[in-house]
Structures are given as C-alpha cells and as structure tokens.
C-alpha cells in the first residue's frame, strides 16, 4: 500500500466524519446557509486532495493540474501529509466551534419564524427597490466608462478587474456598487419568496409591480456579471436566495407541499450549476465582442456535458488546497505576523507568475504569520464568524436589528466562504462590510419606515405552542421534561463507547505508521533543455521534443537502460519555445533509486537531443563540403568570400556536431519528512469516523437514555418522576401520598423483563411505611395479578427499550384504572 493510498483513506474518513458533524450541526440549527458554508469550506480545503491522491497514487510525479506547472509541483510526501493534517484539523476545529457556539433551533429559530413573517409583511420592498435602481443606473454608467477607457484589455473580465492609473478609483466604486446592489437585491428577494403571507399583504397590482421589478433587476445582475465573468457575485446571489427560501419556505413545509418544493429546488440547483459553469467557459471573451460572449453562454448551455466537464475539471477545488503545500515547501520558517497582504506574501514566496490570479487558503495565510498555531486560529475564526451570523439571523426584532438580521440570514451561505476561505485574515473586514453593513444599510429604509399590510396576508406559518405542564387523571402532577438535543445524545453515546473511538484511533495510527514506512517512494525532477539552434546564415536545427519524450518512455529505452529504471514510473512534460525543454519526473520506491533513474533518463534525453542536432548538423556539413568542393581552386574575389563563409560555417557545424550538452542534476520533489503527520492524520480520521458512527447510533438508539425518551412513548403527562438509582425523597413522598389517598398498596411494575429488586432500597427512600409498597414482576410474567391499587411503571434508563416501555404502558393504561404514570430511574446518576 502506497503513501497515497494511506492518505486517501485518511482524507475520505475525515470528510465522512466532517459530513456527520455537518449533519449534526444542521439538526441542531436547521440553518441551510450554515450548511452551505461548511460544504464550501470542505470543498476549498480538503476535497481537492481526493483528486490529487487518486491521480498520483501510482505515479507520484504525475502532473494533475496545470497549476503545478504554473506554480509548483505537488508530490505525495511528508510535506503533503502535513498539509492534509493541517486542513483536517482546521475543518474539525471550525465545525466544532460552530456547533458549540451556535444557537439551537429550539432555542431561537422556532420563535424567530413568526417574527420573520411579521417582518415580511412590514418590509417596504418598493422603497428598497427604488434605492437599488438608482445605484444600478450609476453602476452601469461607471462600467461603461471603464470598458471604454480600458481598450487595451484583452477581455471584459480583465477590463473590469485590472484597471490601473487614473481610473482605479472608478473601478473600486464600481466593485462596491456591484456588490451592494446585487447582495441587497438577493436579500430582499429571498424575503419576498420566503413568505406567501408577506406577498399577499400587497394589493394585486402592487404585487405584480414588485415581482416585475425584482425580476428585471435580477436579470440585469445576472446578465452583467455573466458578461463580465464575475462568478463569485452570482454564486453569492444564487446561494443567498436559495438559503433564504429554504429557511423560510422549504423547511417549514410538510407533506405534498414539500415534495413539490423539493423538485423545484433540485431543478433550480441544476440550472444554477449549469449557468455558473457556462460563465466559467465563456468568460475572458473579447472586449469588443460582448455578443460573442453571450453566444458562447448560450452554446455552453445547449451542451450541458461540456459545462459539467468544466465544473468537474475546475481548478477551484485545488488552487486554494495547493497554497499550504507551497508555504510548507518553500517557506516553512517564514513568520510575518504583521504582513499587510497575505496574497502578495504567498505569490512572492512561490514565485507565481503575474499574469494570473491564484488563491491562498486562510490556513496558509495564518501559517505565514504565526506558524502551526495558524491552523487553530483559522479554524476558530471560521467557527466564530459562522456562529455570529447564525445567532444574528435568529433575532429579527426591531427595525434596526432586523435590517442587520436579514442579510445575516441570507448572504453568508456563499459569501462567507467566497470571501473568507480564499484569502488571509484581512478578509474579516470584507466579511463585515460586504455581507453585513452595506446590505443592512440598503435594507434599513425598508424596515425603519415600514408599512402596514394593504390586505390580509395569506396563511401564516404554523406556530408551535409552548409545552405546558399537564395534570394526569390520577391527580399527580406530571414532570416538565426538557428536550435532549442531538448533540447531547451523540456525546453521551461517544462517552459510553469511548473505547471504540480509542481502538479506532489506534487502528488508524497503526495503518498510518505502516503506510508511512512503506511509502518511501520518492520523485525526482530534471529538466533537459532542447533549444532550437539557429546558425549565422539562418539555418535552423531543432529537436522534436514530443518525439524525444515519447522515445524516452518507450520499451526500447527501458531495455537499454536496464535495471537502473526497473520499478520506476516516468512522467514527461514538453515545454515549448521559448525555453524549450522536456521536464522528466521519475518516481521510484526509494529516493536513491529515483535519483539514479532520473539521472539515467536525463542522460538518455540529453544524448537523444545531441544526436538529433548532430544528425541535422552532419547533413548540413555534407552540403557545405559539397559547396567547398565546387569552388575548388577558384581564385576570384567572390569565390574566395564564399569559400570563407563556407569554411566558417563548416567549423561551426563541426563543433555543433561534436558538442555534447551538460546533463542537468535531478532535483528531489519529495520530502520524506516524518511519519508523525501521517500517523496523526489517520488516527484523527479513524477516531472521527468511529465517533460519528457511535454518535449517530446513539441519536437513533432504541434504548431509553433520557427522560424525554420516556415522554416520547408515554406522552408529556406520562412521566411523574425521574430519580437516580440511589433514590429521591420526592418519590417517597409521592408513594406515601398515593397509599394514603387510596388506602391501598402502591405497586411498582418494571418495564423490562428483569425484576427491580436491586432498586428496592433506592425506590423506598423517603417512604414512611414500606409495607404499603409492593414490587411486582414484569408485565406479562406468569402468575402476575392485576394490581387493585395505584400502579407506577418503573423504567431503567440505559437498560430498558422504547418497545418494552410502549408495551407495558399500553397494557397498564388500558387495563388498570389506577395507573398513575412512569418513574424513570437513572442508574448513571
């Protein structure tokens, strides 16, 4: 098993564990926007590793993406294992922080839904739309000026991204106008779509006008950003509208309504994916040919397979993923805590070309500042920022507060990862300004100067009434039982089965250690120059790089080189003029063999190049010699001059034919590093996977674990006491009162199949006269008589099952009029 295989297992296990935590987070918050953020976080952090590892699991030197040629090669080695460990820890810290700091839906979201509905009826959509329309007109005017003044740009995308000089101020104004109008429009439209009662509170004519205004301005946003290639803005708008609609319309729906909305959601998601992919294919079109870009968009949409291929092969998921690898390889000791721009620091470090914009992951940016501690800082910042927006979205109260809560509920869905996961700590300012302050200011007039509904609204969302304490027919007060969260259930299950998690971690560590020891495969790189030679009289000699590379990988070359290249893998890349060369990457089981094989291949490539040039030079020499022979002993001035030129060329060609190029030395692309990173990664991955399995089994456990498990079976009024196995004076007082009022013996009946004699001492605590208490065998046991006095059903938490409680509760409540309720005994307390 290669190191790539081991790391692939670890990455997949981490992603599965992360997915389980994301599902737990959604069950806790029911916030679709937060789940989208967490999904994008994994996509831009660790998903790219799957593609790398699958592509390079056999040949570590394989070039997976063109970014490796433009930036730096990525090799499967100790450095890469450390990068994967850092990204895994970042994701787990980020989602763990969010789960801990987020507000549960039961504690805020359920109560917030009616408040959002009231806001949808008071929100003055026309007021906000007028403001956005004015800003849109100014934006269109400025972008026309930018395009007209930047005629030297190669595309509309470049013309509105790289304007310099006197128009740089206008460019910044345009970018802020584009963000403010697009984001505010998405916010208002999401609220408009989310609540039918809010739409129906307008008169039909006004409602139709608002629909038209939103659709026209959204069409302008989509068309403008599609032509200019601004996929990020469109992604934030689409995801924001989808998140708001899902929060306010989809999740509260039930039954057939939800089924229809599900089909709509899937169809719109596919359409949005195809649209973003088509924009990615079309952007960069000619500056003077916007119609050509529009035509390309239409052509791409007519061929969805082309769009899907573009999305699948997109470098988006690997550009950010690669950045930490570059930092670890080329600047592991750099510490610039006060760096003004993380991107500039990163591109300078890896010597990135200036003709393309790349991406830096926040972990890489923080690593450049504070070292390994940056992983912790980046994860905490992501979790805190996400929890902040999630908590704010649960508080739509008051005109000012609701103006800020509205964008917080919509825009972070894609805006937070687009801004925060593709740069360094300087993005925090942009997150606050672009996703919160600017949209809130545009929403403020619509909330501060709200409206009264013109007509009665449509059917409101159902409001869940708060639970009240009820009194059972026996006159005994039932308990008010708090609902146990899924997080508490999962944590309790992991705590009970901690040894499973530990065993999984040990197993992962063993696999990681074995994989690290067996993964000593190394890759060496050597670039053999294959320049074109031009003589003084214009003769051109060139060696076909593609053919040389093909011959180098042939079976004839492998047989000729012999044992030195056995069990090695070679990958060649032909680099065209200028600087023509053939890049050779050789992967072998050990570093020594990889270096030796790379040197042998480099020698073979150099010899082949020299032979090709020498053969061409020799052919030219033959022609030159024939020319010299033809001149013979002619002593004319012209003949002498020509002879001199031929003699000079003959000498040059002879030197060229005899020349032997210097063979370059191979350079290692891999670092053996240490097995520690691989061991820790696999231990975390397996432990997380085991914890996820145990936790979700605990959430769906059929065993009674908590008091609300009892009420889920017996009803809210069925639980009369929850006591530890050591007993409670309150239960003793209840038993005495039941015995006194009825004048009969109180019978305690176990839920399970086992008797409860071992609980006798605890259940009798506080009972004045134990003779008034009878311990019955289980329900249905042979010889059991129906009690004629008060009956309490005793359930052991952690032992008895829901099925047993249901059977016993049904039997007693149906057949015995003196049945009082259930007593839950927690042996863990």
N, C-alpha and C positions, 0 to 999 in steps of 0.2 A: 504494500500500500504506500503510495507516494505521499509527500507532504501536502500536495494539492488535494488529494482525496481526503486526508485527515482534516484539513482546514475547511473543505467544502462541507463535511459532516458537521463541523462545529458551527459554521455560518448558518446552515439550514436549521440546526437546532436552536440557535439564538433567535432567528427570525420566527420560528414557531412559538418559542416562549414569549417573544415580544408580541406576537399576534394574540396569544392568550391573554396577556396583560392588557392589550388594547381592547379586547372584548370585555374584560372585567371593568375597564375604565368606562366603556360605553354603558354597561349595565348599571354602573354607579351614577353616571351623569346624564345619560340619554342625550348627549350633545353630539350631533353629527359633525359639526365643524371641528371639534377637537379630534375626532377620529380621523378626519381627513388630514389634519396637521400631523398626527402621529404616523399616518401612512406615508406622507411625503417625506417625513424625517427618515424613515427606514429606506425609502427609495433613493434618497440622495446620500445615504450613509453606507449602507451595507448590501443593498440589492445588487449593486454593480459587481460585488465580489463574486457572486454566483457565476456571472458571465466570464469573468477573468479565470476563475478556477476551472470551470468546465473547458474553456478553450486551451488552458495551459496544463491540464492535468497529465498529459503525455509528454508534450514538448514544452518545457519551461521557457524556451526562448521565443515562442510564438508571439507574433505581433497581433494582439487582439483588436486594437483600435488605432486609428490614425493619430490619436493624441500621443501615443507612445513615440511616434516619430517626430512629432512637433515639440513635445515637452521632454519626456524621459521614459525609458523602458521600465516596465513593471515586471519584476521577477518574483517567483514564488520562493521566498526565503524567509530568514528570521525577521528582516525589516517588515516584510509584508504581513507576517504573522502578528507582529507588534501593532501594526496599523489596524488589523482586524480586531484585535483585542481592545484597542482604544475606542473604536467605533461601537463595539458591542457594549462596553461599559457606559459609553455616552448615551446610547439608546435606553439602556436599562435604568440609568440614573434619571434621565429625562422623564420617562413614563412613570417611574416610581414616585418622583417628586410631584408630578401632576396628580396621580391617584391620591396621594396623601393630602395635598393642598386643595384639591378640587372640592366643590360643594355637591353633595349628593342630590339627585333629582328629587327625592322625597323631602329633602330639607329646604328646597327652594324652587326647583323647576316646576313642580305641580302647582304651587301657589302663584308662580310668575305667569303661567299661561293665561289666566283671566286678565291679569294686568296688561299683558301684551295685546290681548283682544280689545281692551278698552283703549289702548294707545292707537290701535289700527283704526278705530272709529274717530278719534280726535285728531289724528295726524293730518295736517293740511298738505296733501300731495301737490295741489296746484301751486302753492306758494314755493315749495322747493323746486318744482319743475321749471318755474319761471326763472329762478336764480341759475339753475343749471343751464338753461337755454342761453342766457346771456353769456355765461362763461364759455359755453361751447362755441358761440359765434366768435369770441375773442381768440379762442384756441385755433379755430380753422384759419383765421386771418394770419396768425403768427406762423403756423406751419406752412402756409403758402409762401410767406416771406423767406422762411428757412430753406425750402426747396429751391426757390428761385435764386437765392443768393449763394447756394452751395452747389453750383452746377458742376464742379469738378468731382463730386462724389460719384462713386460707381453704382449706387443703388439708393432707393428711397430709405431703406433701413439705415444705411450709412449717413445719409443726408440729415437724418433727424437724431443721430446718436453721436456723431463725432464733429459737430460744428465747432470751429475754433475762432479765436480772434474777436472781432467786434460783435459778432452775433452769439457769443457764448451766453450772454445774459438772457437773450430771447429764447435760446434753447432751454435754459433752466426754467424760465417762465412757462414755456410750452409743456415741459415734462410735468410740472406741478399742476397745470391746468388739466392735462390729460388724466392724471391720477385722481384729482379732486372730482372732476365731473364723472368719470367712469365709476369710481368707487361709491360716490354718493348716490348715483343713479341705481347701482346694484343694490344698495341698502334700501332705498325707498321701494324699488320694485319687488324685492323679497318680502317686505312687509305687505305690499299690495296683494301679492299672490297668496300669502300665508293665511289670510283670514277672509272668508266669504262675507262674514257679517260686517267687516270694515268696508268692503266694496259695496255691499248692498245698502250701506248708510248714505250713499250718494244717490241723487236723482239719476234716472237712466241717461239723460243727455250728458250730464257731468261725468258719469261713469264712463261713457263711450269716449268722451274727450280725453280723460286721463289715460285710458287704455291706448288711444292713438298716440298721445304724447310720449308715453313710455316706449312704445314700440318704435316710433320714429327715431327717438334719441338713442335707443339701444342699437338700432340698425346703423346709426352714424358711428357709434363707438366700435361696433364690430367691423364695419367697413373700413374705417380709418386705420384701426390697429392691424387689421388683416393686410392692408396695402403696405403699411409701414413695417410689418413683420414683428409687431410687439406682442409676442405670445404671452408674456408674463402678465400684462394688464388684462388680457382676455381670460387667462386662467383664473385670476383673482375674481373677476366679474362673474364668470360662469360658476365657479365653485361657491362663491358667496351667495348667489341667488339660489343655488341648489341646497346649500346648507340651511338657509333661512326657510325655504319651502319645506324641507324635510323636518325641521324643528317644529314649525307651526302648523303644517298641514298634513304631512305624511304620517309622522309618528303618532299623533293623537287619533288618527282614523282607525277604523276597525272593519273586519268582515270584507264584504264585496267592494266597499269603497277603497280599502287599502289594496286589494288585488288590482283594481283598475289603475290606481296611482302607481303601483309597482311597475306595471307595463309602461306607463308613461315615463317613469324615472329611468328605466333601462333604455328606452328608445332615445330619450334626450341625452343620456350619458354617451351612448354610441355616436350620436350626431356630433356632440361636443368634441369627442376624441378625434373623429374624422376631420372636423373643422380645424382643430389645433394642428393635426398632422399635415393637413393641406397647406396651412400657413407656413409651417416649417419647410415644406418642399418649395414653396413659391417665393419666400422672402429673399431679398437680395436681387430682385428684378431691376431692370434698367430704370434710371432716374426719370427718363423722359417717356417711359412706356408703362404707365400705371395700368393701361388697358391690357397689356401683356400679362401683368401680374394677376389681374382679375381673371383673364383667360386661363392662366395656369392653375388658379384656385379651383375654377370650375372643372378643368380637366382632371385634377387630382381627385376631386370629389366624385367624378364619374368612374374612377378606378380605385375603389376602396383598398384593394390589395396593395397598391403602391403606397397608400397612406399608412396602412398598418405595418408594412415593411419599414417605412421611415421611422415610425414610432418605436418599433421593436429594436431597430439598429441605432437609435438615437444615442448620442454620447452624453446626454443629460445625466444618466444614472452613473456614469463613470468619471466625468470631469471633476466633480466635487470629491468623489471617492478617491481619486488619484492624489489629491493635494497633500494629504498627510503622508503618503508614501514619499513624495518629493521632499517634504520637510525632514522626515526621518533619515532619508538617504543623504541629502546634500547639506542640511543644516541642523543636525541633532543637538548641537550645543549653543545655537543662537538663542539669545534671550533679549527681546526688545519690548519690555513691558509698556513703554510709552509711545510705541510706533503709531504714527498718525493714520497710516493706511495699510491694512493687512495685505491687501491685494498687491500693492506695489512691492512690499517686502517679499512676498511669495514669488512673484514673477521675476524679480531680480535674482532671487536665490536659485531658481531653476533655469534661469536664462531663457525665459519664454519669449517667443517672437512677438513683435509689437503689432503685427497685422491681424491679430485675432484676440478676442476677449475670452478668458478662461474663468474658472470658478475655484474658489477656495472654501473649504469646509470650515465651520466655526471651531472644530476641534484642532485643525491645523493652525488656524489663526491664533488661538489661545496657546497652543504648544509653542509657537514662535515667541510668545510673550512670557509665559511662566513655566514652560516645560510640561512634564507629565501631569502636573496639577491642573493644567488647562482642560483635561478631559472632564474632571469633576466640575469645574466652573462652567463649562459649556453645557453640560447636562443639567445642572441646577438652573441656569438661566432659561433654558428651553422650558423646563417644567414650571418654573415660576411664572414666566410670561404667559404660558398657555392657561395656567390656573387663574391668573389675574383676569384675562379676558373671559374665561368661563364663569367666574364669580360675578363679574360685572354684567354679564348677559342675563343673570338671574335677578337683576334689580331695575326693572323698568318703571321706577316710581318717580314722579315729579317731572316737570317739563325739562329742566336742565339735565337731570340724571338720565332720563330716558333718551335724550339726544346722544349721550355717550354710550348708553347700553345698547342702542340699536346697531351701530357699526360693530361693536364688540361681539354681537351675536351672529354677525354675518361675515365680515371681511377676513377674520383670521383663518378661515378654512383653508385658503391657499395663500393668502397674503403673508401670514406669519412664516411659513416655510420658504416662500419665494424670497423674502427679504432676509430672514434670519439664518437660513441654512445655506446661503451661498456667499457669505462674506464673514467678516470678523465682528468684534464687539461694537464697532461703530454703527452696526445695523440697528442697535437698540433705539437710537434716536429716530431712525426712519420708521421703525415699527410704531412708535408712539405718535409721530407726526402724521404719517401717511395712512395708517389704519385706524386711528382714533380721533386725533384732534381735528384734522381737516374735514373728514366726513361728518363729524359731530357738529362742527360749526355750520355746515351746509344744512344739516337736519334741524338745527336749533330753531330757526324761524318757524318751521312746521310744527314743532312741539310747544315752543314758547307762546306762539299765537295760534293755539289750536282752534278747532272748530267744533260746533255742535252737530250731531248727526242730522241730516236733512230728512231722512226717512228711517223707519225702524230697521235695524240691522237684521241679517239672516240668522239662521240657527246658530247660537253660540256654541263654543266648545263645552262639553260637559265638565262640570266642576265636581271633583271628588270630595264629598263631605268628610269632615274630620271624624275620626272614630270617637265614640263616646262610651263611657263605662255603662254596662247594662246590668240589670238585676235578673238572675235566673228565677224560675218559678219557685225554687225552694226557699227564696228569701236570702240566699247567700250572695254577697257581692262578688262579681267576677273581677279578675285582675285586668288592669290596663297593661297590655303586653307590648313593649316596643318591638318594632320590626328589626330583625337582624340583617345587616347588609351582606351582600355577596362577598365583599372584601373580608368581613369578619369571619364568615363561614369558610372562605378559602384559607385564610390564615390559620384558623383553628384546625382545619384538616391537615395543613402542612405541619403544624406543631405536633399533631398526633402521630403523623407518619414521618417525622424528621429523619429517621434512619434511612428511609427510601431516598430522600434527597441527598443525604451524605453518601450513601452507596453509589448513587448515580454520579455524584461529583468525583468519587474515587475512580469509578469506571472510566469516566471521561479523561481524568488525569492520566490513567494508565494508557489509554488509547493515544492521547496526545504525546506522551513520552515515547511510546513505541513509534508513532508516526514521525516525531522529530528526529529520532535516532535513525530511522530508516529513510528519512527524507533529506539525505545529504546531497542530493542531486544539485549540481551547480550549472550555471550558464555563463559562458564567456563570449564576449563580443569582439569582433575585429572587423574593421572597415578597410577594404582593399581599394585603393584609388584606381580608377580605369579612365584616365583623362584622354580626351581627343588630342592628337598631335598634329600640328599644322606646321609645315616647312616654310622656309623663306619664300619659295616660289608658289605658295598656295596649295601644295599637296596636302591632303587630309588623310590621316590614318586613325582609325577608331576601332575599338574592340566592342562587339555587341554584348553589352552587359547581361541582357536577358539570356542570351545563349550560353555565356560563360557560367551564369548561375545555374542554368539547367544542367549543363555538363557536370558541374561540381557535385550535384546531387544524384548523378547517375550511378548505376550499379558498377560501371567500369571504373569510375573514380574510387568508389568504395573498395573494390577489389584491389586496386593499385595501391591504395594507402594501407590496406591490411588491418592488422589487429589494433592499430592505434585509434581507429574510428569505430570499432565494434561497440555495439550497445550505446551508441550516441545518436542524438537527433539534431538535424541541422535545419535552420530556417534562414533563407536568404531574402534580402530586400534590395532591389535595384534602385539606385538613386540617380536621376538623370542629370544632364548638364544644367547649370554649371556645377562643378564639383562632383562630376560623375564618379560613382563608386558602387561597389557591391558590399552591402553590410551582411556579415555572417554571424549568426548566433548558434552556438553549439551547446547542447545540454547533455551531460553525462552523469553517471551515478556518483562520481566523486569530483571534487574541484580539480584534483591533479589530472584526471583523465579528460575533463572538459577543457582544461588549458592546453594540454598536449594535442587533443584533437582539433581544437580551434587553430592552433599554430600550424598543424598539418594542412588543414583546409586553406588557411591563408597562404601557405607556401604554394599549394596547388593552384589557387586562384591567381596568384602573382605570376607563376610560371606560365599559366594559360594566357594571361594578358600579354606578357612579354613575348610569347611565341606568336600570338596573333599579330602584334605590332611588328615583330621581326619578319614574319612572313610577308606582310604588306611592304615593309621596307625593302626586303630582298627582291620582291617583284619590281619595285621601283628602281632598285640598283641595276637590275638587268637592263631595263630601258635606258638608264643613264649610261651604262657601259656601251650599249649599242650606239648611243649618240656620240660618245667619245671615239669609238672605232670609226664611225663615219667621217668624222672630221679628219682623222689621221694626221698627216704631216702638213696640212694646210696652214700656211703662214699668214693668211690675210688677217687684217685687224679684227674684222667681225668674227672670224673663226677662232682667233685667239681669245676674244672676250667670251664667246660662247663656251669654249673649252674650259676657261677659268671657272665660269659659273657651274658647269657640269662637274668639275673636279671638287669644287666646294660642296656641292650637293652630294657628291659621291662620298665624301668624307663624313658628312653629317649623317647620311643614310647608313653608312657602315657602322658609325658609332651607335646609331639608333638600333640597328640590328643586333649589335653586340651588347647593348645595355641590358642590365638586369636590375629590376626595381627592388628597393628595400622592402623586406617583408615586415609589416607592422606587428607589434606585440599585442596579443589578446588582452582584453581588459575584463575583469570579473564584473558581472552584473548582479550576482547574488551574494548575500551575506549569510553565513551560517548562523551568525548572531548567537542566540541561546534558545534552548528548548523551553525555557520558562514561559515565554509568551504563548506558545502552542499548548502547553500543559494547562495554563490558567484559562485560556480560551475554551478548551474542551471541557474543563471542569465546570466552568460557569454555564456553558451551553447545556451539558447533560443535567446539571443540578436545576437549571431553569426549566428544562423540559420536564423533569420529574416533578418539580413543584407545580408546574402548570397542570399536569395530569392529575396529581393528587388534589390540587385545589379545586379543579372543576368537578372531580368526582365528589368532593366534599360539598360543593354547591348543590349538586343534584342527589345527595345521599338520601336513601330511604330510611335511614336510622334517625330517630328523634335526637336532635342535638341541642336545640334551644327551645325556649318557652313558646316562641311563636310557631314552631313546628307543631306543637300541640294544638294551638288555636286554629292552625290551618286545617286540622282534621275535625276538631270538636266545635269550631265556631268561636267567635270572640267572647261569648259568655260561658264557654265550657271549662275554662281553666280557673279554678278557685284558689290555687296556692302553688307557688314554686319554691321549694325548700332544698337546702343541702342535705346530704345523707346523714349529717350529724344532728339534724332536726331543727325545729323552729317553735318558739313559744306561741307564735301566732297560729300555727296549725293546731297545736294542742288546745288553745282556746276555742278554735272553731269546732274541733271534735267534741269538747265538753258542751258547747252551746247546742250542737245538733242532738247530743244524747239527752240533754236536759229538756229541750223543747219537744222532742218526740217521745221521750220516755222509753226509748228502745236502744238496743245496741247499735253502734255505728260499725258498719262493715267496710273493711279496706280490701279491694279486689285488685290483684296485679294485672297489668296489661299483657305481659309476656307469658311464656309457658312455664317460667320458674316461679316458685313461691317467693314471698317477700319477707320470710322470717329473718333474714340477715339485716333487714331495715327496721326491725321491730323497735330497737332502742331509740333510734332517731325519730321515728314517727310518733312515739309515745312521749317525747319531750314536751313538758307543759301540760300533759293530761292528768287531771286530778285523780280520776278513778279508772285505771287501765282495764278493769273488768267490764267496762262499758264499750270496749273495743274488741272486735273480732277480725282476725286475719283469715281471709277466705282463700281457697285455692283459685287458680286461674279460671276464667270464664270457660265453660265447656268441659271442665275436668270431670271425670267420673264421680258421681255421688255429690256433686255440688248442688246445694239447695238455694232457691231464690231468697235473698235476704228480705225480711219484713220491716227493717228499719232503714235509716239513712245509709246511702252507699256512696263511697268515694272510690274512684278508679285511680290506681297508682301507676304512673308511667315512669320508667327509669330512662333518663336522658343518657344517650350514649350506648344504650343496650336494646331497648325496645324499638320496633319499627312502626312506620306510619300505618302499614296494613294491619298490624296487631291492634294498634290503638283504634283504628276505624272499626274493626270487627267488634272489639269489646265495647266501645262507645255506642255503636248501633244496638247491640244486644241489650245493654242495661237501660239505655234511654227509652227503648221501645217497650221493654217488658217490665220495668220496675218504676212505679210512680214515685218512689222515694230516692231516685238517683239524683245526686247533688252536683257532681262535676268531677273534674280530673285534678289530681295532685301530681305535679312534676317534681321528681326527685333527681337532683343533680349530684352524682357521686364524685364529680370533679371538684366541687366547691368545698 
